[in-house]
Amino acid sequence: MISKPKKQHYVQRAYLDQWSDSSGNIFICDLNNGNIHSGPAKSAAWQKYYYNLKDPKHPELEFEIEEFLGRDIEGPAKALFEKLSSEDVFTTEEKNKLAWYIAFQKVRVPFFEKSSNKLAEKLDKENLLKILEDKSNYDKFLIKNQDKYKLLGNVPTRENLINTIKENRVRHFRSRS
């Protein structure tokens, strides 16, 4: 079990350290405003509890993603960074570890999360419209879930739901702040 860090880097610190100068600083670009400044690698590319899982039924899994990254992705890659600097030849196994590391860099950043959420929202809306526009599918859905709707009270009409989706008045809720 690793420590339970609050600051979780979506670009590994060991990787960022490879770009640091003799004082331990790297150039950091703020993607929100385009400003570039110099600072320590530990202050770049992180968010508080970025990888934490929040499941009250399984609190033991809270740091599972951070542990997986350290153990299976970042850990094996760390030694390879040093080897890159020395220009030694990589074995096939080392190339494989580095390839896994590089592949994970694309999917572990907030930009990928945001674009994935946008795509998921778009696909959800398209699927909902397909269900709602076919009255027989909608009726089957209502019958299958009628017990759930008793708890909700009144269910909007099919037409009202279609208009709500087409007018883009449906939003996904995110658990991250």
Secondary structure, 3 states (H helix, E strand, C coil): CCCCCCEEECCCHHHHHCCCCCCCEEEEECCCCCCEEEEEHHHCCEEECCCCCCCCCCHHHCCHHHHHHHHHHHHHHHHHHHHHHHCCCCCHHHHHHHHHHHHHHHHCCHHHHHHHHHHHHHHHHHHHHHHHHCHHHHHHHHHHCHHHHHHHCCCCCHHHHHHHHHCCCCCCCCCCC
